[in-house]
């Protein structure tokens, strides 16, 4: 007899010719399992150790005493309290083989639902005297490029460096709380902000914009431009500056962008 899996279905069949998918299909409706994580993790540890040994490209595992490695790292198993802990141990034992391009993939555990906090593409600095946050730096962007869109520099947005952030979507922003709490789950959504040159509600200016989910590309773009300007100034325009972050697609794109 043999058990097979086909298209999400399981079945048990005899080892005879002419068998087809669907034969001996098992009815798994209502099937429930009670799992003891500690016992499951211990088994996964042994299976991973064995699979790595059996499929390694040379029998001697680079001269490593693989059985000794199993015993050494098994001492950590009683302290595993999450599947991520087990993955850490597996990474450590695999590393003992000193093999490049040898990986441990993560296991089955639920990831926390990610909420994209909105970001303004700017640096906020607490002014303890006034109890407000000041917009001390606005990252320049390439607003035609979705990855480098800088919300505070878009058309129709009236915000300047040095302004005080007064409110976001009608909620007053003060140093009594983290200002980003007012941007929770606001990435890509239209919001209204009010700013002023003064740390009060006097002479406020209102703008409507869409926060971004990441400022990393904006930070990189500004970092490159600032160093390009510095090199140009120090060399009197005689030296050019091009930053290539890597030798892959994005690196080649930046090379042509800089030229």
Protein Blocks (a to p, Z undefined) as FASTA:
>chain_A
ZZddeehiacdddddehiaehiapacfehiacdddfklmmmmmmmmmmmmmmmmpcbfkl
nopafklmmmmmmmmmmmpcbfklmmmmmmmmmmmnopghiacdddddddddddddddeh
iacdddfknopacdfbdcdddfkbmklccfklgghiacdehiacfbgghiacdfkbcfkl
mmgokgoiacdddddfbfcfehiacddddddfbfklmmmmmmmmmmmmmmmmmnnopacc
dddfbfcfklmmmmmmmZZ
